[in-house]
Amino acid sequence: MASDTSASNPSPVPSDVKERLKASYDIIAPKYSAWTLQHPAQRLEYLDKILALLPLSDPPSRPLRILELGCGPGLPVTRKLLSYPTVRVTANDISTVQIELARANLLGAATEGNSGDAEREEEERLTLVEGDMAKLAFPDGSFDAVVAFYSLIHLPRAEQTEMIGKIARWLKPGGYLLANFAEGEAEAVVMEKWLDEKGWAFWSGWGKEETLRIIGEAGLQVVVGEVTGDVVDASFLWVIAKQKNNQ
């Protein structure tokens, strides 16, 4: 989320919220990508925190599998994840254009003289999945980590609760979730013109205390749960949580 939502008036959850979000991100994808690349520091700061908890410096005998919800154009987060040779990324986004940009950014830039080897290697380590994250299905214990930057907040609150439960099941025992949530409680916040005249946006949230309670009830132990100001006039609850239940 790259704009302050506090100035917008609360409104009911639109019945076509997913369709409108997809259409909006298809339109604003290039602008959103440009904005994100101008302000990468906070994303990378929290990404570094979760990466420090994963066995990357001492390569494991098996690949590390990471799910990214709301990958956008793949920059800077997906690219950094793929910079670790042992990491395999499944990257999801609801926007067709965002997935196309991610494919171009991550798979279409094999350096000259590599005979396409680098690109083929990236294809083997990256799976791009277009669609509504709430409809994704994976076996329990599929991932070592799940990351979601400015994406879960686009779901209606009830779906956020369901999504946290799914993520907890998708994580391997000892796996980690990294995500940011709304600091305050709001059923629905809508902006009719976000980043563009045709850019429509929706956010919601349970607020800090309720979000942390939901995460704990899902079987995740909060390692980091802090409110941090964003580069725009907004604050978010940033959470790193560990799967503590045996599966």
Buried (B, 14 or more C-beta within 10 A) or exposed (E): BBBEBEEBEEEEBBEEBBEBBBBBBBBBBEBBBEBBEEEBEBBEEBBEBBBEBBEBEEEEEEBBBBBBBBBBBBBBBBBBBBEBEBBBBBBBBBBBBBBBBBBEBBBEEBEEEEEEEBBEBBBEBBEBBBBBBBEBEBEEBBBBBBBBBBBBBBBBBEBBBBBBBBBBBBBBEEBBBBBBBBBBBBBBBBBEEBBEEEBBBBBBBBBBEBBBEBBBEBBBEBBBBEEEEBEEEBBBBBBBBBBBEEE
